[in-house]
Amino acid sequence: MATIAISQPAFAPWPRRFLRPLPGIALLAAIGLLGKFLEQRIALYGKTHHLHLPNIEYVLWAILIGLVVANTVGVPRIFQAGIATYDFWLKTGIVLLGARFLVGDLALMGPVSLLLVLVELALAISFMTWLGRRFGLSRDLTALLAVGSSVCGVSAIIATQGAIDADDEDASFAIAAILALGAISLLIFPLIGHALGMSDHAFGLWSGLAVDNTAEAVATGAIYSDTAQKFAALAKTTRNAMIGFVVLGFALRWASTKAVEFKENKAAFLWRKFPKFVLGFLLISLFASLHVFDKSQTLALGNLSRWAFLLTFAGVGLRTDIRAMFRQGVRPFLVGALGEIAIAVLTLGLVVAASRVAHF
C-alpha cells in the first residue's frame, strides 16, 4: 500500500496512551475545519454576488489540505499517533450515518420511481465495474468508483474503503473524481432539462438518480425549481438508504474471495473480516426508522457523524502519497468521467420513458 507511513502508537501507560493521540486529533480537526471554512466562504461569495458556483464540499478541501501538508512539510512525529485514529473516526461516522437513512423513505418514492432507483443501482455498479476492468484499474479502485457512482458518492466510497481494506490513494482518487463530476452537473443538467422541456418531477428524479453526492444532487434540482429540488432530495435519499446493503454485499464478496485460501474455519474467517460497523449502521438506521430517536436526537447523531467524517477526510489526505497517485495516471478520472456520462444518459432515458408512461 503506497501510503505515507504513520506508525501505530506503541503500548504505554494509560495516561500516556490517552494523551498521546491528542495533538494528531487536533491537527485532523484543524484541517477539517479549515476545509469547512473554505466551503462556506466560497458558497457565501457565490450567494453575495448572485453566482451559481460549484459546491466544492469540505470533503475535498480537507483531503487536499492534508495532501499538501503530508507531501511538503511532512507530518512531525508528535502528530502520528493521532492521525492513525482516522480509521476509528471513519467507522464511527458510518455507524452514526445510519440515523439519516430511514427505511420509510423507500415507500414515499412510489413504485415507478423506486424501480428506477433499483435499476440505476444495478446499471451503475455493473457498467462502472466493466469499465474499470477494461481500463485495467485495480479491483479496489474499480469497486470504489462503482459504489460512489451508484449509491451516494463520498459516504459510500469511505464506507466501502473500510469494508474492503482499500488503499487511501484509491479512496482519494474515487472521491476527487466523484466530486469533480458532481460539480460539473450543476452547470450541465439544468441546461439539458430546459432543452428537453422536462417537468419538475422528472428533472428532480433525474438529478437524484444521476448526481452522486447529496449536496450536488439537491443543488442541481434547486437550480431548476423548488419542486424539482424536493424530488431530487427524495430520490437521492432513497439511493442513500441503500448504502448499508451495497457495502454489505461488497464486503461479503471481498471476504469470501480472500477466504478461498482457508479451507478450514471459513465461517470464522468471514466473520473476522466482516466489517462490523456495517451492522452498526443498519441497526442505527432501523432504530431511526422505528422512531426510537426523537427529532433532536436524530439531528444530533447526524451532526456527530459529520464531525467524525471531518476528522476522517483530513486523515485520508495526511496519509496519502501524492506521488503514488500520479503514478496511476489519468485512467481513474477517465473511467469516472466516462462512467458518469453513461449513467447520466441511461438514467435520463429511463426517466423520460417513465414520465411518459406514469405521466409525471
C-alpha positions as CSV (number, residue, x, y, z in Angstrom):
1,M,0.0,0.0,0.0
2,A,1.6,3.2,-1.1
3,T,0.8,5.4,1.8
4,I,2.9,7.7,3.9
5,A,4.0,5.6,6.9
6,I,2.2,6.6,10.1
7,S,3.4,4.4,12.9
8,Q,0.9,2.9,15.3
9,P,1.2,4.0,18.9
10,A,3.2,1.5,21.0
11,F,1.9,0.3,24.3
12,A,2.2,2.9,27.1
13,P,0.7,3.5,30.5
14,W,-3.0,4.6,30.4
15,P,-2.5,8.4,30.8
16,R,0.2,8.5,28.1
17,R,-1.9,6.4,25.7
18,F,-4.8,8.8,26.3
19,L,-2.8,12.0,25.8
20,R,-0.5,10.8,23.0
21,P,-3.1,11.0,20.2
22,L,-4.5,14.4,21.2
23,P,-2.1,16.5,19.1
24,G,-2.8,14.5,16.0
25,I,-6.5,14.6,16.6
26,A,-6.3,18.3,17.0
27,L,-4.5,18.5,13.6
28,L,-7.2,16.5,12.0
29,A,-9.8,18.8,13.4
30,A,-7.9,21.9,12.3
31,I,-7.6,20.7,8.8
32,G,-11.2,19.6,8.6
33,L,-12.5,22.9,10.0
34,L,-10.3,24.8,7.5
35,G,-11.9,22.7,4.7
36,K,-15.4,23.6,6.1
37,F,-14.4,27.2,6.3
38,L,-13.3,27.3,2.6
39,E,-16.5,25.6,1.5
40,Q,-18.7,28.1,3.4
41,R,-16.7,31.1,2.3
42,I,-17.0,30.1,-1.4
43,A,-20.7,29.5,-1.0
44,L,-21.2,32.9,0.7
45,Y,-19.2,34.6,-2.1
46,G,-21.4,33.0,-4.7
47,K,-24.6,33.9,-2.9
48,T,-23.4,37.5,-2.3
49,H,-22.5,38.0,-5.9
50,H,-25.5,36.0,-7.3
51,L,-23.3,33.4,-8.8
52,H,-24.1,29.6,-9.2
53,L,-20.7,28.4,-8.1
54,P,-19.9,24.6,-7.9
55,N,-20.4,23.4,-4.3
56,I,-16.9,22.1,-3.5
57,E,-17.5,20.3,-0.2
58,Y,-15.2,20.4,2.8
59,V,-14.5,16.7,2.0
60,L,-12.4,17.6,-1.0
61,W,-10.8,20.6,0.7
62,A,-9.8,18.6,3.8
63,I,-8.2,15.9,1.6
64,L,-6.4,18.5,-0.5
65,I,-5.1,20.4,2.6
66,G,-3.9,17.1,4.1
67,L,-2.2,16.1,0.9
68,V,-0.3,19.4,0.7
69,V,0.8,19.1,4.4
70,A,1.9,15.5,4.1
71,N,3.7,15.8,0.8
72,T,5.5,19.1,1.5
73,V,6.4,19.8,5.1
74,G,5.6,16.3,6.2
75,V,4.0,15.1,9.5
76,P,6.1,15.5,12.6
77,R,6.2,12.5,14.9
78,I,4.1,14.1,17.7
79,F,1.1,14.1,15.4
80,Q,1.4,10.5,14.1
81,A,-0.5,8.7,16.8
82,G,-3.5,11.0,16.5
83,I,-3.6,10.8,12.7
84,A,-3.6,7.0,13.0
85,T,-7.0,7.3,14.7
86,Y,-8.7,8.3,11.5
87,D,-9.9,4.8,10.9
88,F,-11.8,4.9,14.2
89,W,-13.5,8.2,13.2
90,L,-14.3,6.6,9.8
91,K,-16.2,3.7,11.3
92,T,-17.8,5.9,14.0
93,G,-19.1,8.3,11.3
94,I,-20.5,5.4,9.2
95,V,-22.4,3.9,12.2
96,L,-23.9,7.3,13.2
97,L,-24.8,8.0,9.5
98,G,-27.5,5.4,9.8
99,A,-29.7,7.9,11.7
100,R,-30.1,9.9,8.4
101,F,-31.4,7.0,6.3
102,L,-34.9,5.9,7.1
103,V,-36.5,2.7,5.7
104,G,-39.7,4.6,5.3
105,D,-38.1,6.9,2.7
106,L,-38.4,4.0,0.3
107,A,-42.2,4.0,0.5
108,L,-42.6,7.7,-0.3
109,M,-41.0,7.3,-3.7
110,G,-43.8,5.4,-5.3
111,P,-43.4,2.1,-7.3
112,V,-42.1,3.6,-10.6
113,S,-39.5,5.9,-9.0
114,L,-38.4,3.2,-6.6
115,L,-38.0,0.8,-9.5
116,L,-35.8,3.4,-11.3
117,V,-33.6,3.7,-8.2
118,L,-33.0,0.0,-8.2
119,V,-32.3,-0.1,-11.9
120,E,-29.9,2.8,-11.5
121,L,-28.0,0.9,-8.8
122,A,-27.7,-2.2,-10.9
123,L,-26.7,-0.4,-14.1
124,A,-24.2,1.9,-12.4
125,I,-22.4,-0.9,-10.4
126,S,-22.3,-3.2,-13.4
127,F,-21.2,-0.6,-16.0
128,M,-18.5,1.0,-13.8
129,T,-17.2,-2.4,-12.8
130,W,-16.9,-3.4,-16.5
131,L,-15.4,-0.1,-17.5
132,G,-12.8,-0.3,-14.7
133,R,-11.7,-3.7,-15.8
134,R,-11.5,-2.6,-19.4
135,F,-9.2,0.2,-18.4
136,G,-7.1,-2.1,-16.2
137,L,-7.8,-0.4,-12.9
138,S,-7.2,-2.2,-9.7
139,R,-10.1,-4.2,-8.3
140,D,-10.4,-2.0,-5.2
141,L,-10.4,1.3,-7.1
142,T,-13.0,-0.1,-9.5
143,A,-15.2,-1.1,-6.6
144,L,-14.9,2.4,-5.0
145,L,-15.8,4.1,-8.3
146,A,-18.7,1.7,-8.8
147,V,-20.1,2.3,-5.3
148,G,-19.6,6.0,-5.4
149,S,-21.4,6.4,-8.7
150,S,-24.3,4.1,-7.8
151,V,-25.2,5.0,-4.2
152,C,-24.2,8.2,-2.5
153,G,-20.8,9.5,-3.6
154,V,-18.3,10.2,-0.8
155,S,-20.1,8.4,2.0
156,A,-20.4,5.2,0.1
157,I,-16.7,5.4,-1.0
158,I,-15.5,5.9,2.5
159,A,-17.7,3.1,3.9
160,T,-16.6,0.7,1.2
161,Q,-13.0,1.6,1.7
162,G,-13.2,0.4,5.2
163,A,-15.2,-2.7,4.3
164,I,-12.7,-4.0,1.6
165,D,-9.4,-2.6,3.1
166,A,-8.8,-0.4,0.0
167,D,-5.8,1.9,-0.1
168,D,-6.1,5.6,0.8
169,E,-4.9,6.6,-2.7
170,D,-7.7,4.7,-4.3
171,A,-10.3,6.4,-2.0
172,S,-8.8,9.8,-2.7
173,F,-8.9,9.2,-6.5
174,A,-12.5,8.0,-6.3
175,I,-13.6,10.9,-4.1
176,A,-11.9,13.5,-6.3
177,A,-13.5,12.1,-9.5
178,I,-17.0,11.9,-8.0
179,L,-16.9,15.4,-6.5
180,A,-15.4,17.0,-9.6
181,L,-18.1,15.4,-11.9
182,G,-20.8,16.3,-9.4
183,A,-19.8,20.0,-9.6
184,I,-20.0,19.9,-13.4
185,S,-23.5,18.5,-13.2
186,L,-24.7,21.7,-11.5
187,L,-24.0,23.6,-14.7
188,I,-24.9,21.0,-17.3
189,F,-28.0,19.2,-16.0
190,P,-30.4,22.3,-15.9
191,L,-29.4,23.2,-19.4
192,I,-30.3,19.7,-20.6
193,G,-33.5,19.7,-18.6
194,H,-34.8,23.0,-20.1
195,A,-33.7,22.0,-23.6
196,L,-35.8,18.8,-23.3
197,G,-38.7,20.6,-21.6
198,M,-38.6,18.2,-18.6
199,S,-41.2,18.6,-15.9
200,D,-40.1,19.5,-12.4
201,H,-40.9,15.9,-11.2
202,A,-38.9,14.3,-14.0
203,F,-35.9,16.6,-13.7
204,G,-35.8,16.2,-9.9
205,L,-35.9,12.5,-10.3
206,W,-33.2,12.5,-12.9
207,S,-30.9,14.7,-10.7
208,G,-31.5,12.4,-7.7
209,L,-30.6,9.3,-9.8
210,A,-27.6,10.6,-11.8
211,V,-25.8,13.1,-9.5
212,D,-23.8,11.2,-6.9
213,N,-23.2,13.4,-3.9
214,T,-26.2,14.5,-2.0
215,A,-25.3,18.2,-1.8
216,E,-24.8,18.5,-5.6
217,A,-27.9,16.4,-6.4
218,V,-30.2,18.7,-4.3
219,A,-28.5,21.8,-5.5
220,T,-28.9,20.7,-9.1
221,G,-32.7,20.3,-8.5
222,A,-32.9,23.7,-6.7
223,I,-31.4,25.5,-9.7
224,Y,-34.2,24.0,-11.8
225,S,-37.1,24.7,-9.4
226,D,-38.3,24.3,-5.8
227,T,-40.4,21.3,-6.8
228,A,-37.5,19.7,-8.6
229,Q,-35.4,20.2,-5.5
230,K,-37.9,18.2,-3.4
231,F,-38.0,15.3,-5.9
232,A,-34.2,15.3,-6.2
233,A,-33.8,15.2,-2.4
234,L,-36.3,12.3,-2.1
235,A,-34.7,10.3,-5.0
236,K,-31.2,10.9,-3.6
237,T,-32.3,9.9,-0.1
238,T,-33.7,6.7,-1.4
239,R,-30.4,5.9,-3.1
240,N,-28.6,6.8,0.1
241,A,-30.8,4.4,2.1
242,M,-29.2,1.5,0.0
243,I,-25.7,2.2,1.3
244,G,-25.6,-0.4,4.0
245,F,-26.9,-3.2,1.7
246,V,-24.5,-2.3,-1.1
247,V,-21.5,-2.0,1.2
248,L,-22.5,-5.3,2.9
249,G,-22.6,-7.0,-0.5
250,F,-19.1,-5.8,-1.4
251,A,-17.7,-6.7,2.0
252,L,-19.1,-10.3,1.8
253,R,-17.8,-10.7,-1.7
254,W,-14.3,-9.4,-0.8
255,A,-14.1,-11.5,2.3
256,S,-15.4,-14.7,0.6
257,T,-12.8,-14.3,-2.2
258,K,-10.0,-14.0,0.3
259,A,-11.4,-16.9,2.3
260,V,-10.7,-19.3,-0.6
261,E,-7.2,-19.8,0.7
262,F,-8.6,-21.1,4.0
263,K,-10.4,-24.4,3.7
264,E,-10.9,-24.7,7.4
265,N,-12.9,-22.3,9.6
266,K,-14.0,-20.3,6.6
267,A,-17.1,-19.1,8.6
268,A,-14.8,-17.8,11.3
269,F,-12.6,-16.1,8.7
270,L,-15.6,-14.4,7.1
271,W,-16.8,-13.1,10.4
272,R,-13.3,-11.8,11.4
273,K,-13.0,-10.0,8.0
274,F,-16.6,-8.8,8.0
275,P,-16.9,-5.0,8.7
276,K,-18.9,-4.9,12.0
277,F,-19.5,-1.2,11.6
278,V,-21.9,-2.0,8.7
279,L,-24.1,-3.9,11.2
280,G,-24.0,-0.8,13.4
281,F,-25.1,1.4,10.5
282,L,-28.1,-0.9,9.8
283,L,-29.0,-1.1,13.5
284,I,-29.0,2.7,13.9
285,S,-31.0,3.1,10.7
286,L,-33.5,0.6,12.0
287,F,-33.8,2.5,15.3
288,A,-34.3,5.7,13.4
289,S,-36.9,4.2,11.2
290,L,-38.8,2.9,14.2
291,H,-38.7,6.4,15.7
292,V,-36.6,5.3,18.7
293,F,-34.8,8.7,18.4
294,D,-36.7,11.9,18.5
295,K,-36.1,14.7,16.0
296,S,-33.4,16.4,18.2
297,Q,-31.6,13.2,18.8
298,T,-31.6,12.2,15.1
299,L,-30.2,15.7,14.3
300,A,-27.5,15.3,17.0
301,L,-26.5,11.9,15.6
302,G,-26.3,13.3,12.1
303,N,-24.1,16.2,13.3
304,L,-21.8,13.8,15.2
305,S,-21.5,11.8,12.0
306,R,-20.3,14.9,10.1
307,W,-17.8,15.7,12.8
308,A,-16.4,12.2,12.6
309,F,-16.1,12.4,8.9
310,L,-14.4,15.8,9.2
311,L,-11.6,14.1,11.1
312,T,-11.6,11.1,8.7
313,F,-11.2,13.1,5.5
314,A,-8.3,15.1,6.9
315,G,-6.7,11.8,7.9
316,V,-7.1,10.4,4.4
317,G,-5.2,13.4,3.0
318,L,-2.5,13.2,5.6
319,R,-1.9,9.5,4.9
320,T,-1.9,9.7,1.1
321,D,1.3,9.8,-1.0
322,I,0.6,12.1,-3.9
323,R,3.4,10.6,-5.9
324,A,1.8,7.2,-5.8
325,M,-1.5,8.8,-7.1
326,F,0.3,10.4,-10.1
327,R,1.8,7.0,-10.9
328,Q,-1.7,5.8,-11.6
329,G,-2.1,8.3,-14.4
330,V,-5.4,9.7,-15.7
331,R,-7.1,6.4,-16.2
332,P,-9.2,6.6,-12.9
333,F,-10.5,10.1,-13.8
334,L,-11.2,8.9,-17.4
335,V,-13.1,5.9,-16.1
336,G,-15.1,8.1,-13.7
337,A,-15.9,10.6,-16.4
338,L,-17.0,8.0,-19.0
339,G,-19.0,6.1,-16.4
340,E,-20.8,9.2,-15.1
341,I,-21.7,10.3,-18.6
342,A,-23.0,6.9,-19.5
343,I,-25.0,6.7,-16.3
344,A,-26.4,10.2,-16.8
345,V,-27.5,9.3,-20.3
346,L,-29.0,6.0,-19.3
347,T,-30.9,7.4,-16.4
348,L,-32.2,10.3,-18.5
349,G,-33.6,7.9,-21.0
350,L,-35.2,5.9,-18.2
351,V,-36.8,9.0,-16.6
352,V,-38.1,10.4,-19.9
353,A,-39.7,7.0,-20.8
354,A,-41.1,6.5,-17.3
355,S,-42.5,10.1,-17.2
356,R,-44.5,9.4,-20.4
357,V,-45.9,6.1,-19.0
358,A,-46.6,7.3,-15.5
359,H,-47.5,10.9,-16.6
360,F,-45.3,12.8,-14.2
